[in-house]
């Protein structure tokens, strides 16, 4: 009986910790994971708004840059996630069909 209860506590604790960690993922990151390979420039612009910068990559497509500067009053929280940088850029690459093919998240 004691072993079964210990296992239940471990499972509940692991589940709670997983939920906490997932909730720390920025919404942009979460969206881009699902959107890569299928979202169009129009889809991305509806979700993110107009990009800060756009660049033609010639026959390869184009790239867009979004920048987020977030300030938080929570101790230990900077940027868009716990322990994150105060400024984050998302670099998005689109193919010639305007489909999101690649993205990168980096500090400004």
Buried (B, 14 or more C-beta within 10 A) or exposed (E): EEEEEEEEEEEEEEEEEEEEEEEEEBEBBEBBEEBBEEBBBEBBEEEBEEBEEEEEEEEEBBBBBBEBEBEBEEEEBBBBBBEBBBBBBBBBBBBEEBBBBBBEBEEE
